[in-house]
Amino acid sequence: MISIRPAKTEDVPQLVMLLKALFAIEADFDFNPDKQARGLLLLVNSDKACVLVAETIDDKKLRGMCSLQTLISTAEGDPVGLLEDLIVSADFRHQGIATLLLAEACEWGKQQGHTRVQLLGDKKTLRL
């Protein structure tokens, strides 16, 4: 069974490993554990960002994560959310965990006054 909760500082080492798996499938990003840990700490400790984790209840291991950051949209004239990271461990995919993470991230965004969520895509996927 999985629970979704906000990330804590002590989760950062496990989150770095999830980002390693994410970056392995994203051609535009190089894995650098020091940079990823630094960025995660900034996000976890920011009131303008939300990092959520999917944790197995029995063994307390992180099986997925999602991050949402607040930006200001000139088009909307309001805050919006930037969804940058979404990953679920390969052996836990196709169980609805990503859907749970996204729903909770969108709920956090609503509470922050976000009028929409934008997805960050890498340029090779988008073929820019």
Buried (B, 14 or more C-beta within 10 A) or exposed (E): EBEBEEBEEEBBEBBBBBBBEBBEEBEEEEBBEEEBBEBBBEBBEEEEBBBBBBBBEEEEEBBBBBBBBBEEBEEEEEBBBBBBBBBBBEEBEEBEBBEBBBBBBBEBBEEBEBBEBBEEEEEEEEEE
